[in-house]
């Protein structure tokens, strides 16, 4: 799956033995993947070439507005003063606080080619976050690195199987912790990158250590809905998370992405991650999680890098997050 798939896993914005493959090995590995590259919005060199009769644009190009919006994402909290994060003494005092997350990604319905493997190494660092855990015995978010290698296999043109193992945290105290594992099943419309309208549905099943989540077993259902409009990508993932106990315990955590593809190897995007709380009774606005990310994608989902910087805009959000994804087919 592409990085334009902040594939946000088991509540991706809810905010492991490290993988044997290093970042350098991933990035320097030969690009043997054959999945569709990122689209550029043009169909040929002739179509892209300017003509003598073409009039100069009267207004700034659309991608310039996206860059301006990303700049606002990065600077507005500093200019206005982002709300201080809640520092609860118990989970009941911060019902909307997002748990640490191993994966921050919006899914775009692109999957690994049939018969091929893909690995995405997720790493997320919170230089500014809560200095106490969200629940008794939990991982302290502040200055913690969370991550996981995500292994995927293309089984059918419409089906990809995946495993996240091991999920890990490296804390400010220098502790390397094993946090759990996840399995996923992703159903998509075939060849999503070549379609104007695309869709899919992802299911994830998690086993959690007590420090990672207060529930031993959790699950996620992630619808994927999107469109390709020339060089633009518009994607939404209305995610539902559950601890598998009751309908009232389903939580709504939608995610969205707007991206502009400058070429098949470069894209800029703005991404939104939210945590509204239980579907039967949304949290007050000030306690909801609301995070915006400025993201750059280099390369492709079969051989590439995605980097993003995120800010929280409510007291139930993480104030500052860095995310890095390294992707490689093999």
Residue, then its C-alpha position, 0 to 999 in steps of 0.5 A: x500500500x502506498x504511503x499515500x495510505x498514512x495507513x493509520x493502523x489500529x487507530x492510526x492516530x492512536x498514536x518492538x526487537x527492531x526489524x533486521x532490515x535497517x533504513x539504509x538497507x531498505x532505501x538502497x535496495x534495488x527497486x524490483x517492485x512493479x506496482x503502479x507509480x504515483x500519477x502525475x496528472x498528464x498522459x504524455x510529454x506532448x500533453x505536458x509541453x507548453x504551447x506557444x499560444x498558451x496564455x500565462x496563468x492569471x492565478x497561482x497554480x493549485x499546488x501553490x495553495x497546497x504548499x501554503x496550507x502545509x505552511x500554515x499547518x506547521x506555523x499556526x500552532x506556534x503563532x497562536x499558541x497550541x493548547x497545552x496537552x492534558x496531563x491526567x492522573x487517571x484515564x477518566x480525566x482524559x477520555x479523548x486523549x489518543x493512545x500511542x500509535x505504531x502507524x500514522x497513515x491514510x489508506x489509498x486502496x493500492x496493494x502489493x502485486x500478486x505474489x510479491x511481498x512489501x515491507x513498510x517500516x513505520x516510526x513515529x516520534x513525539x517530542x512534545x506530548x503528555x508526560x504521564x501515561x493515558x492509563x495506569x501502567x501505559x507508555x508515557x507518550x512524551x519523547x517516545x519513539x513508536x514503530x513497527x515493520x508492516x509485512x504485506x503479501x499480495x494474494x489476489x488483485x483485490x486482496x492483500x494480507x498483512x502483519x505488524x510485528x513487532x510493535x515497539x516503543x523506545x522511551x525517554x528512559x531508554x527502554x525498548x519495549x515490545x507492545x504487541x502484534x496486529x494482523x490485517x485483511x485488506x479488500x480493494x477494487x483492483x488497480x486503484x491507482x488507475x481509477x478515477x474513483x476507488x474504494x476498499x475495506x480493511x480489517x485489523x485484529x490486535x493483540x496488545x500488551x497491557x502497557x500499549x492498550x488497556x484492552x488485550x484484544x482490539x480491532x479496526x474496520x477501515x472503509x477507504x473512499x477516494x478519487x483521483x482528479x488529475x494530479x490531485x488525490x482526495x481520500x477519506x478513511x472513516x475508521x471504527x475502532x473497538x475492543x470487541x466487547x459491545x457496540x457502545x465501545x465502538x469509537x469513531x476515528x476518521x482520517x483524510x488526505x489531500x495530495x498533489x502529485x508533482x511527478x511519479x516520484x514526488x507528492x505533497x499532502x495534507x492529512x487529518x486524523x481525528x478521535x471523536x470518541x464513542x459512536x453512541x456519545x461523542x466527546x466534547x470538542x475540547x477533548x476530541x483528538x484533532x491532528x493535522x499533518x504536512x507530508x512529503x512522499x518521495x519515490x513510490x509505495x514499492x520503493x520510497x519514503x514518506x515523512x510528515x510533521x503533525x500538530x494537535x489542535x485540541x487538548x485531547x490531541x498530541x501537540x507535536x508528532x514526526x512520522x517516517x515510513x520506509x517502503x520496499x517491495x521484494 
